[in-house]
């Protein structure tokens, strides 16, 4: 009997156990690792418990399975974080929220990779936590990569080129600052100094004081603070005591400051120390769910702490895990774990105290990770979704300005549209616009309670004077020189520098250092290089702004225009009996004479048949052609033109003659009244193609330019050291020309009048003062130079030193060039076309009339003789006067009428009228065309 009941009972037990193995579990365990004494740790505790409660209260989420959240307080200890993670791995935990710090994220991610348990963190946002290296670590809030990008764009928006960073020296902050440096470099800015403090909360007041004292002596006044709340607030407290929260400073804090402002009451002392600071807050769009959660926050927290965006991210992170677990279970997944073969032999049996063998691999970890990354939901923080690089979609921040006892939002930053005064969610539906003009923020109240934007830098107050390098010139001392009696430096360039530096809104102590041996002008290239080697802080003087120098230093706005010009020796052209031929080149004379003959021939052809003045013996006609042609030069021709075509040709020709006469007269007047100068060098082209030697000033960039840019052989170049050397070399023909910058040449020609500039300036540049790359002093000095130019002081300084002309202006010595055919070929072309068309029309009409009155008779046997006879007849027709031809034609027609007098009277009368009408019509038409 007992045996009978045993079999069915065993079957029932087996079936029950099988059903239990495939049914959904009652609980799913997740863990969390936070320091619950921190602001974010306290808020995360409340938010995560609220999320678990909401999930478990809705049976449709996990279909009866409960989510169980365990919490491990690491209490600022990395060791406790590791212990807590190992404990979770022994208790069948499917996912862990945390750790709070990026330091532990780097460590525990190796554990996650081994045991396939996903770690999700909304506070460990180190941008170097790569998903390729740590596939089981997921950041559920925007990475610090975006926070650093936002700070870099704020710095760029206000036009600052250098910043100082103060940060806690641990992984997340250190890597964040490195990322900030990269983002600033993309915008032509940089971090000038990195101030590292001991990790939070180990930094002391003394540590911070030592760093801020060093920073106060530096020139940059833009300071970025990237740390945690305890260290950060202490930094501002010490900065206020040092007077670093006054006007002139720019302070930008990371999201840690907005977390403090949102979640904790701020004392009056703390509030006073952070006035005018800019900070960021993760942006979460408004929604009904968010407002509902904010409304219940006081009940959840009992009013002990305020809600910040990281509390919203904590809530959403739990929901991400819940939906991923739901998908995992709905698809038939089972919560199971298996032993790790790598840990076999590391258990208690090996004599150790750690039960590492109890650590097991989550078999469904890979699938759960996939489900998390495929999240598509809307949470309290807005749309929750991951990009292909596993970063959160649509990262954005609020830009906040601390004012009074509170703070004011002055704009937004998003990775989609940059800085804007409009919420990012209103811009996602529009095309992305990252142009400079589209970037906007509201007005800022800066430290010192001023709305005037700080300059962002000051001259460093470290007791060191600005080391200013000055060339020790031995020539052209009007520009830069040393007074031998007093030892002071003076000159045009020095006065410009002193006038500009007086306009700066701050004091700049400086000291001049002469560069050169005093025997010859120094190399200006070497002088500029002294800046890069940190021997000089600036170089002033007659420093040309050229390309290779701008690659290593920054120049101010040019204070005088410059450019290379050519100076040549000149000799006077002696007047001669044939001076009247100089205005035109031989080609111009030849073509002009040819066209005078052409116009005479054309007019003769057009007028010969109808104008008696163009008829007569051949000798008379030749004389008439020549006389008519050349008399048009003076508009004194006696012959009248009767044909329309002839008048048209003559009208165009007289216009051509008028221009030629005017040009000739002007050129000849110049030749006879203006002093003429001549030189074989006419400009840079003729200088290059010649084999003549070329002089240049010692130390000038002209030498390199001639060799490197114009490929002139070094053997052709002669170094000259003074204006006297220029004059001597040119007069002795040691060099054919001197190439130097325009300001030097102007001074040279004010004394030496036997030389002149030929051609145009073949380079365009200027002189400026040189400073180290990215030096803000270069910008302020440029502004000062522009002010000097606008108020006239720059011109007064130039008049004082440079306008000392002793010679008459060189413009009176300029050579008057001959008139070339190229200047008139258009006129000749137009006239030639008119002549061609007139002749073409004339001959077409003549052939038409000839063919009408002398039709060709077709006789194949005597075709050659007929063509010869017809040609002779045409030439006779062309030479015959029009009136004679018409008379012959009329008599011939009368003879025809007389021979046909026996015809009918009506036919005879009609025929006579028709012939008379044709003759009259043809006569009128031919007369008009002629």
RAPESUL-V903022 format. One record per run of one state. SS is the DSSP state (H for helix, E for strand, C for the rest). FROM is the first residue (numbers start at 1). LEN is the number of residues. Records with the same first field share a line. If there is no record, write none. Layout:
# RAPESUL-V903022
SS: FROM-LEN / FROM-LEN
This chain:
# RAPESUL-V903022
C: 1-1 / 23-4 / 35-4 / 57-2 / 63-3 / 74-4 / 90-3 / 98-4 / 116-2 / 122-15 / 140-4 / 158-4 / 169-2 / 187-3 / 198-7 / 217-3 / 221-1 / 227-2 / 242-8 / 254-1 / 264-4 / 274-4 / 283-5 / 302-7 / 331-6 / 340-1 / 344-4 / 351-5 / 359-1 / 363-2 / 374-3 / 380-2 / 385-1 / 387-5 / 393-3 / 404-2 / 415-3 / 421-3 / 427-9 / 439-7 / 447-3 / 451-6 / 458-8 / 472-9 / 483-6 / 491-1 / 503-7 / 516-8 / 533-5 / 541-3 / 545-2 / 551-2 / 556-4 / 563-1 / 570-1 / 573-6 / 582-2 / 585-1 / 608-4 / 615-3 / 635-9 / 674-3 / 679-5 / 690-4 / 698-4 / 710-4 / 721-2 / 732-5 / 750-5 / 759-6 / 768-2 / 773-3 / 792-1 / 802-8 / 814-5 / 820-1 / 824-1 / 854-6 / 880-2 / 900-5 / 930-1
H: 2-21 / 39-18 / 59-4 / 78-12 / 102-14 / 144-14 / 171-16 / 205-12 / 229-13 / 255-9 / 268-6 / 288-14 / 309-22 / 341-3 / 348-3 / 356-3 / 365-9 / 424-3 / 436-3 / 492-11 / 524-9 / 547-4 / 579-3 / 586-22 / 612-3 / 618-17 / 644-30 / 684-6 / 702-8 / 714-3 / 723-9 / 742-8 / 776-16 / 793-9 / 810-4 / 821-3 / 825-29 / 860-20 / 882-18 / 905-25
E: 27-8 / 66-8 / 93-5 / 118-4 / 137-3 / 162-7 / 190-8 / 220-1 / 222-5 / 250-4 / 278-5 / 337-3 / 360-3 / 377-3 / 382-3 / 386-1 / 392-1 / 396-8 / 406-9 / 418-3 / 446-1 / 450-1 / 457-1 / 466-6 / 481-2 / 489-2 / 510-6 / 538-3 / 544-1 / 553-3 / 560-3 / 564-6 / 571-2 / 584-1 / 677-2 / 694-4 / 717-4 / 737-5 / 755-4 / 765-3 / 770-3 / 819-1
